[in-house]
Amino acid sequence: MSLIASVSGIRGTIGGLSGDGLTPSDITRFTAAYGQWIRSFSPNPKVVVGRDARISGEMVNRIVTGVLMGMGIDVIDLGLATTPTVEIALPMEQAQGGIILTASHNPVQWNALKLLNSKGEFISASEGNLILELARQLDFDFVETFELGKYSNSDSYLDLHIDAILQLPMVDMDAIMNAQFSIGIDAVNSVGAIAVPRLLDKLGVRRSEQIHDTVNGNFERVAEPLNEHLGSLGDLVKEKKLDLGIAVDPDVDRLALVSDEGTPIGEENTLVLAADYVLTKKKGALVANMSSTMALKDIAKKHGVMFKDSPVGEVHVVEVMKKNQAVIGGEGNGGIIYPELHYGRDALVGIALLLSHLATSKKKLSKMVSELPNYLMRKEKIQLSQEVNLEELFSCLKNKNTGTSIDEKDGLKIYYPEGWVHLRKSNTEPIIRLYAEHKTKDGLRAIRNEIFELIKPYK
């Protein structure tokens, strides 16, 4: 069993002992702490709640909404909803906060409480620490009978979300309609199976074909939309002779594509393509996290704009985007943040931008990808002994590697002449993540193997 409280929310496996998994008592404790924090902003607070389709979602939802009402907080329940849809609903509802019930890319055994502020953005690290301290104190003030919060639900926000996307100047609906696209969809048995077809229909896409489209949360593929998990979508694209395939994660904030040849293009290229399109039409800074591809720097240079990186985590990317007035940003995991709509990763706006790019260029996706800067990346998860001192490990790597420079603002990133390695503790799983990228296959193997040799004594 696992329970992780971090900048990415309160995340854990369902069941087990309290404090060792995401049990009903843990859900109650963290929800009450969040509710206590929310009540400091308004005498009549309101919170928006939405969830993905995973099996535990209904159970978690009932506890969360009940606890909030027990604290005198009105609840607007969106039911099954994408993460970006909940984020957009908050300012529309003039709510003080929001909770999204999703463990995003984690397996079906996991769930999480993702906590939002009144802007529909993830709470900051300092706000998160305050809520965690309230949860530790267990000093909650529940209201009496006539002060209980009110409950209501709404199923209108997906359409409002899509309508807002269609009104964006960057979204070229005429070009998309004229392109007569045929598209495959893999929404991993969650809310994307509702949201993505509805968006494509409103964009004027000629035909769509779905797999893994039963919305029951019983994921028929691995939830994370990595290349190795998209074989069935690639087969669908080839069998049905489709123009491309679209894959999302369970809460629809990550987007991956399969080309017209049935080949996954790599989640890193989702943001690269979107940035190339947006920066062609509007100049401004481009921001991505430290684990994202070097191709983004090349795209920024191509368009004569500034590139900035941030620590990993959506809240950090957004902070740097605001500071530099970025016109687009995101993360190399397929997360596109387009601030003209809202400051959150949003696969739906990503789809609209990328279809506009394809339609106006009149190129096949495979051709477009072949013209991008070409780098090789490897992403790995490392299970270290629980006794390992990470500071000691990072100090060893810092002193013994053959890189040219070091960045320590999020874990340890080591730069080499034509590549880099980034090693950091995961916010969402009890593991260490290692990302490495290089211009050549041999170079990638060399820098990756160097780091693994240094790590060996700590495994």
N, C-alpha and C positions, 0 to 999 in steps of 0.2 A: 504494500500500500504506500501511496505517496501523497503528500500535501505540501504545496509550494505557494508561498505568499511573496509576490514580487511586483515590479512595475507593470507586469503583464496580467495582474489580477490574482485572485485566490483560486488556485487550480489544484485538482487532485483526483485520485481514483475514487470511485464511488464505493462506499461500504468500509468495513473494518472497524477498528477502534477509534474513538474520538481523538482527534489530534494526530492520527496516523493515516488519515484518508479524508475525503470530502463526505463526512457523515452528516445526517440531519442536524446534529448538535453543532457541528462546525459551520454549516450553512447558516444556522440561526445566529451564532456568535458573530460572524463576520458581517452578515446583513444588518444586525442590530447596531454594530459599530459604525457601519456606513450610514444607517438611518440617524444615529446620534449626531454624526458630523453634518448631515444634510439639514437637520433641524436648526443648526446654528445660522442658517442663511435666510430662513423665512418662518414666520409663525404658522403659515399654512402651506407646508411644503408638498411638492408633487414629484413623483419619480416615474419614469418610463421604463418598462421591463419588456424584453423580447428574448427569444430563444431559438437555437437551431433545433434540428429534428432528432438529436440523439436520444436514445432510449430513456435515459434518466431525466430528460428535460422537464417532463410534466411534474415529476416528483419535486425537483429542485424549485420549479416555478411556484408550486403551491406553498412551499415553505417560505420562499423569499417574499412573495406578495402578502402572505399572512403576517409575517414579522413586520414588514413596513406598515401595514394597516394598524398593527398593534402598537406602533409608535406614533400613531396619529398622522401618518403620511398617506396622501391620496396616491393611488396607483393607476396608471394607464398601461394596460397590458396589451401589447401588440401581438401576443401569441407567437406563432412561427414567423420569424423575421430575420433578415440578414443583419449583420453587425452594422454596415453603413446605413441601413434604413433606420435603425434605432438611433444612430448618431444624428441623423437628419431630423428625426421626430422631436428631439429634445427642445431645440430653440423654437420650433413651430408650436409646441405645447407650452412654452415658457415654463418648463419644468426646472427644478433645482438640480436634478441629477438623473442618472439612468444606470441600469444594470443589464448587461447582456449575458445570458446564460449559454456559454459555449466554451468548449476547450479547443476551438479552432482546429488545428491540424492534428491534435492528439487523437489516439485511438478511441473507440466507442466506450471503453471502460472509464474514460476521464470525463469530467465536466469542470466548469469554472464560473466564477463571478467576475466579469470584466466591469470595472467601475468607471463611470463617466461623470464629468462636471456639467455645469449648466450650459456650456457651449457645445455639448455633444462630443467632447474630446476626452481622452483618457486622463485620469487624474495624475498629478505630478508625483514625483518620488517623495517629496516632503509631505504632501497630502496623504499619500499612501501610508507613510510611516506613522502619521497621526492616527489614521484609522486602525492600523495594526496595534498601536498602543492602547486605543480604546477597547479593542477586542481582547487584549491581554488583561485589562483591568476588570472586565466583566461587570461593569457598573452601568447598567442600562436603565433608562427611565421609560417604562411603558405607560400608555395612557389608560384612562378609565372608559367605561362603556360609551358615554355620549361624545367622546372625543376621538373615537376610532376613525382611521382613515377610510375614505370611500374607494370603491373598486369600480373600474370601467374598462372596457376593452375596445379596440379599434383595429379594423382591417384595411384602413384606407391609406396607410403610409407607404406601402410599396408603390402604389400608383402615383402618389405625390413625389416620391423619390425618382421614379422613372420620368415623370413629367419635367422635373427640374433638370434632369440630364438632357432631355430632348431640347430644352430651351438654351443650352449652352452654345455660344457662337462657334466653338471648335467642333461641335458635332454636326456633320454635314449629312442631314437626312436625305436630301435629294440624291447625293452621290451614292449613298448606301442603297437606296431604293433602286436606282438605275443599275447598280452592280449585280443585282439579282443573286445575292449570295445564297449558297446552301451550306449549312453549318451543323456539325455534330456537337452534342453537349454531354458532358459527364459531370453531374452535380453530386455525386457520391451520396445518393439517397437522403439528401437534406434540402434545406430551403432553397438552394440554387435551382432545384428542379421546378420550383414555382417561379422564381424571380427571373432567371435567365431567359426562358422561352417567352415570358411576357415582355421583357425588354426587346428581344429580337423581333417579336411581332410588331411592336410599336415603332421600331426603327425601319420596318418595311422589308425585313429579310424574307426572301422568297420561300425557303424551306429549311426546317430544322429537324434533326433526328436525335433522339435521346437514348442513352443507356444509363443504368443505375438511377432510374428516375422515380422509383417508388419512395415516397417521402415517409420513411419509417425509422430512420436513424441507424439502421442495421447495415453499416457501410459494406458495400460489395467490392470495394477496392480500398487500399490503404488511403487514409484521409488526406495525407499530405500530397499535393499534386506535383510530385517530382517526375522526371522523365521515366524512371523505371516503373512507375505505377500507371502509366497512360497507354499501355499496349492495346487494351481493348478499344480505347478511343481512336488510336491510330488505325486499328483494323476497320472500325466503322467508317472512318474517312475514306479509306481505300475501297472498301466494299461498295459504298454508296456513291463513290466518286464526288465527294464533297469538297468545297473550297478550303475549309479549315475545320479544326476541332477546338472547342472551348472546354477547359476544365477548371473547376473552382474547388475550394475547400468547403467544409461543412457550414461555415458562417459567411462565406462569399466575400471575404476581404482579400483573398489571394487568387490570382489569375494565371493560368498557364495555357499555352496554345500548342496545337498540333498542326503542322503545315499541310498543304494540299497533297504532299507526297506521303502523308500518314506518319511523319516523323516529328516527335516532340522537339520544339525549338529551344527548350531550356527556360526555366522560370526567370533566370537572370535577364533574358532578352525581352521579357514583357515590359519592364520599365524602360529599357534602352529604346525600344520601338516607340513607346508612348512619348518619351522625352524628345526623340528626333522629330516627331510630328508636331508636338506643341511648340517647340523652340523654332521650328520653321516659320510659325505664324506669330509668335510673341516672344520677345527677348526677355530674359530674366534668369536669375540663378537656378541651378539644378542642385538638389540635395539628395543624398542617399546615405544609408548606414555604412559603417566601416567594413562590413562583410560583403558588400556589393561589388560587382565586376568593374574592372578598370575601363571597360568600354564606355561607361558613363562619363568618365573624364574626357575620353576622345570625342564623345557627342557634344559635350559642353564646349570643347575647343573648336570643333567644327562650326558651331553656331556663334562663337565669339562671346560666350557667357561664362560666368564664374561657376565652378563646382565646389561644393562644400560637403564634408562628410560629418557623421554624428555617431555617437554610441548606438548600439543595436537597441531597437525598441521604438515603436511608433511614436511614443510621447517625446523621445529625444529627437527624432527626425523632424517632428512638427515644430519643436522649439527652435531648431536651427533654420527651418524654412521661414518661420515668422521673422527671425532676426535678420535674415538676408533677403526677405521679400521674394522668395522663390516662386516661380510660376508653375513648377512641377517638382515632385519629389517622391520618395518612397523607399522601398527595401528590395533587395535582390531576390527575395522569396516570392516575387510576383505581386507585391503590394504597391499599388499606384495611389499616390495622394495628389489630388488635383484641387488646389485651394479655392478656385473659382466656384466650386460646388460646396466643399466642406473639407476640414482638416482631418481626414481619416482615410485609411486604406479602403479602396472601393473597387471591387472587381467589375461592378456594373458600369461605372463611368469609364473604367479601363476598356471594357468591351466596346463602348460607343466611340471612344477616341481611336482605338486601333482599327475598327471597321471603317471609320472615316479616313484614316491613313491609307488603308488598303484600297478603298474605293476611289479616292482622289488620285492616288499614284497609278492606278490601273495595273498593278503588279500582283503576281501570285505571292503568297506569304513566303514560300521557299526562296523565291528570287530576292525578296526584300531582306530576308535573314542573311543570305549569301553576301550581301553588300555591307553588312555590319562589321565593325572591328572584331577580330577573331581572337579569343582567348580560351584557354582550357582551365576549367575549375573542378575542384574536388571538394565535396562536403562530407564530413565524417563525424560520427558520434563516438566519444571515448568514455568508457566506464572506468573510472579510477577507483582505487581503494578509498573507503570512507575516511581512512586515517591520513590521507594525503593533505599536506599543507600547501594550498594553492600559491600562496605568496612565495614559498620556498621553490616550488616548481617553476613559477614564472621568472624568479630570480635566476635560476639555473639556465633557463632558455635564453634569457636576456644576455647572460654573460658568455654563453658558449656557442651561439649560432654564428653563421657566417654572413648574416644580412648586412645591409648598408645603413639602416636606421630603424628606430623603434618608436611605436606609438602606444602609450599605456592608458589612454582615456577610457578604454573599455577592454579589460583583459590585457592581452598582449598581441600587438600586430607587428610583424617583422617584415620589413621591405627588402627586396632583393633587386638587382639591376633590371630584371624583366618580369618580376612577380612579387608575391607576398604570401604570408601565412598569418592567419588570425586565429587565436586560441582564446576561448572565453567560457565561463560558466553559463549554462543555459538558464534563461528566465522561466522556461516552460516545462523542462524535464530535468530529472536528477542526473545530468550528464555534463561532460565537457564537449563543446563543439569545436571542431577544427575545420576551417575553410582555407583552401590554398588555390592560388591562381597563377598562371604563367603563360608566356607567349608560346612555349613549345612543350611537347609531351615529355621529352627528356628532362627539361627544366622543372616541370611540375613534379615529376617523380623524385628528382634530386632534393628539392626543398622540403617536400613532404616527408621523405625518408629521413632526412637530417633531423627534423623535429621528432619523429617517432623514435629514433635511436636515443635522443635525449630524454624522452618521456619514459622509456622502458623501465627504469628503476622505480618508477612511481606507480606502476600498474599492479 
